[in-house]
Amino acid sequence: MDSIHIQGGIALQGKVCIQGSKNAALPILAATLLTVEQSYIKNCPRIADVYAMVSLLRRLGCLVTWREDGLSVDSSQVGREAMGGEAVKGMRSSLCLLGALLGRCGEAVLEHPGGCVIGERPINLHLWALEQMGVTFSEEEGMIQARTAGLHGTRIVLPMPSVGATENIILAGVMAEDDTSIEGAAKEPEIAALCRYLQSCGAEIDGIGTDRLVIHGGNKLYGTEFAVPSDRIVAGTYLMACIGTGGCVLLEGAPADEMAAVLEAASWMGASCWTTEEGICIQSSGCPKAVERLTTLPYPGFPTDLQSAALTVLTAAEGRSIVEESIFENRFRVAQELNRMGACVEQLDAHTVVVQGAKQLRGAEVEARELRGGAALVIAGLMARGETRVTGCPYIYRGYENICRDFRELGARIVSV
């Protein structure tokens, strides 16, 4: 289904259950390669990116079975003979597997991501860090070949808190000889979840939740059962939709302790938020308030993955807001589509936009060009007067199990076609 149709103008009401975290599930599934026993990953979201990872694990020789409340992964048959180029061709998720494959097989084959692979973000940090642990890289027939005669621990100082590089160092470090320390590590909750999974498998990791991690390598890992935490980005998406439509919603199972910056931004926009044993409750004030400046930052700051959603809500706020993107370029591609719906968003440079709010969005046909921007356009359709058609929805399905079902549970008129 490639498009979502929305009849906007309805305030969201009720409660919705928050799915398992995409950004935690993917590295945890990669980590299942590090044991020859079976692992059971509960609360794993049924999203396109997880299906792609499952396909990749199966190509590598894993026996992966969906069960009612999670995934069973048996990686006992994975070996060097499974590492042909076809195993990872077409799977950009393979970068998430790099450290685990090196730890398990001593080699990995990655599809060339395009551009200057060695010199450009984000992959350069991964390669640079792993080289310090005894990995050599080469390019053969458009594929990146990674090999090691044996991983060894070392001290790695990251120049920026890259989530993916931190995860790959952890995955390699638990299988390395001696200790690996990461200074300047990313502190996202999904990294803590990966560390807790590995600890449950027998790994020793110190400093979880801080920017200095120490991984004690060489422990034998065994199978375990582990529950993926709830997705803070999905929860934040639905929170912003509630504010934008003027509703009152309970986000069941939302990880409030991981969402302090999001809840603070919600209060700036005039919403009331409080936590209960069930999750997070949001009561919109009706018309959102403008914010002087909203800046994305590495965790625990405001997440870049919710910048587009917040920008969408601010199109309806009374007054002028500034949104600053400090992490990724090209995060403002959604602005053009919002302006087609009647918003007034002016991009000053690659990292800053000015939003002149108090605009009633109107329904239009708009195109999702990436995952989080696509979800933001769904929010815009919920806020708009009239009918909105969002195309390019396969991007959205990479991170949301069933965004239409969830919004219908809150009273929205929305269907996928």
Steps between C-alpha positions, in 0.01 A plus 500: 500500500663817378270778622315613810173694476399728789191704565634757743364729768422245775650541848664172605348335807558172683800275553744316279764238581857590403688237298849366563794719406635480145834652597548250783372192317739523202833494691362241744410272208850554365638400840324163484778397258747502790363185664459151356187452711143612454381844610141613537445872436162606633307815403683518167313741270354363177636772275672502163849555641465203734368282216809601298727407790323165542553431128868584533545276806333212316733547202792474741374163627290595803173325574261786575141439602228750577303413810194671643693749710845506344775336298694181562852509350728195479837599355681172566551432128657835408856470372751645257348305213181708536681827432455523124428836342142400422431462874501875552444644153216750504492514880621835629417366847813289463708781654322422828640146477862597434641467854302183572610324180863587567466364852329180385664424164809719485378655177209690352387610156306823465331652201665822390278780640592742221718810494842497660455211741815544700490877537138597555263484792352290641701190406849648541480494880399133500795401283751720682402363842505137389837543334636585844369162618689303235265512199621563146270630226517477123264547207436218255242507219311787660481329839684589821697204635582503872734242652683441825743237621376573851331796666689668781389751757619860487411854606278678247418870525207587275513855359120504496243286684403277207231251601584250227876514559450458875282194437747339261789552741295338778408203280862447402632575847312224680681247278841668508801402705541730804304816575366764263418847628287750309532865594249742352253214457143576401263477797171417327269261690522255209873457572418427864246241381765332283739490797233353727426230242867412474530494880211254512704285258803507733694806382664744743446868420560794733379859471163429340308824448816715507736627232777267615441130448739220588437165332679205656560266209542127474200373696306213347148614418189288528138525390251698700152651504477878478220754453557794262401827673220720368578738216555855628487641146163342421372626837631848416335490157161425653556760771562767236192388306292546815633853549448589135140380489400637842431164662545301819684169475654228719818350351491155656845367584682815386851526655458828690845477658656515151287791377583792732602733216188412299270560797674832564442605140135395531462729802652788300229436241235535772415134556461340841681167540508267796604142561296215643563130554360445151716752314486870403184712487488808275237772514529757222420861574315530169720734300874424536737771621801612303845425638788744489749237381482120482839336439570133438786353701647157577323320783385616753419802282203536268523216244564574136250225414218717641608828346267466199203416723565800723545726196161386373327584829664845508339590166176538697652683798426864568818692430844442358717197577857412409596136450869413486631163378848440641547132413403419140481695179199465272264462796286790373383332181153482655477882502420521130211255540366685804504827305293330230242443775494870589777518759750784512843342553807691382834321489785735594781250447567124509442490874236765581140578409260770614135404541234769493212322667127543545443348157210262433647221296292384208485153352723425202690220331847486652793261474699335777871499413632344821370320808452773760401767250235262371356457851498878535292530183248258649479734801451793260214313335337440838527874575386620157160605375378263230661190354872427485667224300852403608699299245838334545369311800750210486735742676251532786453124530871466573437630852129477582318168535162638398478876529151508345360245747653687792352834397162339429502374859524866598203598283675613182356441155798344329555201270789352302434429132 
